[in-house]
């Protein structure tokens, strides 16, 4: 019997506030190649939404992975939960 290692990971993404509006949904599951980082995920999402690209350039976003603030180089694992939200504003 030959066992093939899974070459992809499934990531649950939750979009908050303006980002949910731009993406047209509050959550989705995306499949990425194993070894993909948060930056790879964001690059994939930008190909789906010009509005997200504009937000990244203008105000940036906050990325939470499994309840913790994350850097762009973090490697994502199967079934990770990623939350994308705009930075807080106001005064």
Backbone torsions as a table, in degrees:
resi	resn	phi	psi	omega
1	UNK	NA	131.2	179.1
2	UNK	-103.9	127.8	177.5
3	UNK	-107.6	122.2	178.8
4	UNK	-95.1	128.1	177.7
5	UNK	-69.9	137.9	178.7
6	UNK	-62.8	130.8	-177.0
7	UNK	-100.7	3.4	179.0
8	UNK	-131.5	164.1	173.3
9	UNK	-126.1	147.0	175.6
10	UNK	-103.0	129.6	-177.0
11	UNK	-119.2	127.4	173.8
12	UNK	-87.4	122.9	-179.6
13	UNK	-113.8	132.3	172.7
14	UNK	-114.3	129.3	178.8
15	UNK	-103.9	138.3	-176.3
16	UNK	-120.6	141.6	172.5
17	UNK	55.6	-129.0	-175.9
18	UNK	-55.7	-36.0	-178.4
19	UNK	-66.7	-38.7	175.9
20	UNK	-61.7	-40.6	178.2
21	UNK	-62.9	-43.0	-179.6
22	UNK	-66.5	-38.4	-177.6
23	UNK	-82.4	-15.0	178.2
24	UNK	77.0	17.3	179.1
25	UNK	-164.3	163.4	179.4
26	UNK	-94.4	-26.2	-179.9
27	UNK	-156.4	157.6	174.6
28	UNK	-162.7	164.2	174.5
29	UNK	-110.5	130.2	179.7
30	UNK	-120.7	140.1	176.8
31	UNK	-102.7	129.1	-179.4
32	UNK	-128.0	159.3	175.0
33	UNK	-62.6	142.1	176.5
34	UNK	-55.5	139.1	-178.1
35	UNK	93.5	-1.2	179.2
36	UNK	-68.8	147.2	180.0
37	UNK	-103.4	174.1	174.0
38	UNK	-57.3	-40.4	178.8
39	UNK	-61.2	-41.6	177.6
40	UNK	-61.6	-41.6	178.0
41	UNK	-60.5	-48.6	-179.2
42	UNK	-62.5	-40.9	177.5
43	UNK	-60.4	-40.4	176.8
44	UNK	-63.0	-43.8	-178.5
45	UNK	-66.6	-35.4	179.3
46	UNK	-62.9	-32.6	178.3
47	UNK	-67.4	-17.9	-178.7
48	UNK	-95.8	-15.1	-174.7
49	UNK	-150.7	111.0	174.8
50	UNK	-63.6	-31.5	178.7
51	UNK	-62.1	-38.6	178.4
52	UNK	-65.2	-40.3	177.8
53	UNK	-58.9	-42.7	179.3
54	UNK	-64.0	-41.8	179.1
55	UNK	-62.4	-43.8	178.9
56	UNK	-58.5	-41.9	-178.5
57	UNK	-72.3	-34.4	-173.9
58	UNK	-87.8	-48.3	-174.7
59	UNK	-128.7	-12.6	-178.9
60	UNK	79.6	179.5	177.5
61	UNK	-140.0	161.8	173.7
62	UNK	-103.4	134.6	-179.7
63	UNK	-116.7	125.6	177.3
64	UNK	-117.3	127.1	176.9
65	UNK	-118.1	118.8	179.7
66	UNK	53.0	39.9	175.0
67	UNK	87.0	0.1	-178.9
68	UNK	-122.4	142.0	176.1
69	UNK	-57.7	140.8	-172.8
70	UNK	-128.3	152.3	173.7
71	UNK	-96.2	162.6	-175.7
72	UNK	-65.1	-26.1	-176.8
73	UNK	-87.1	0.2	179.6
74	UNK	-64.2	129.0	176.7
75	UNK	-80.1	133.0	-178.5
76	UNK	-89.0	144.0	179.1
77	UNK	-111.8	160.7	178.6
78	UNK	-54.2	134.3	178.0
79	UNK	70.3	16.0	172.7
80	UNK	-65.1	150.8	175.7
81	UNK	-110.4	120.6	-178.3
82	UNK	-114.8	129.0	176.0
83	UNK	-112.3	129.1	177.3
84	UNK	-114.5	123.6	179.6
85	UNK	-141.9	152.4	177.3
86	UNK	-74.2	155.7	176.4
87	UNK	-63.6	150.9	177.9
88	UNK	-66.0	146.2	176.9
89	UNK	-137.6	168.5	179.4
90	UNK	119.3	-174.9	-175.2
91	UNK	-154.1	NA	NA
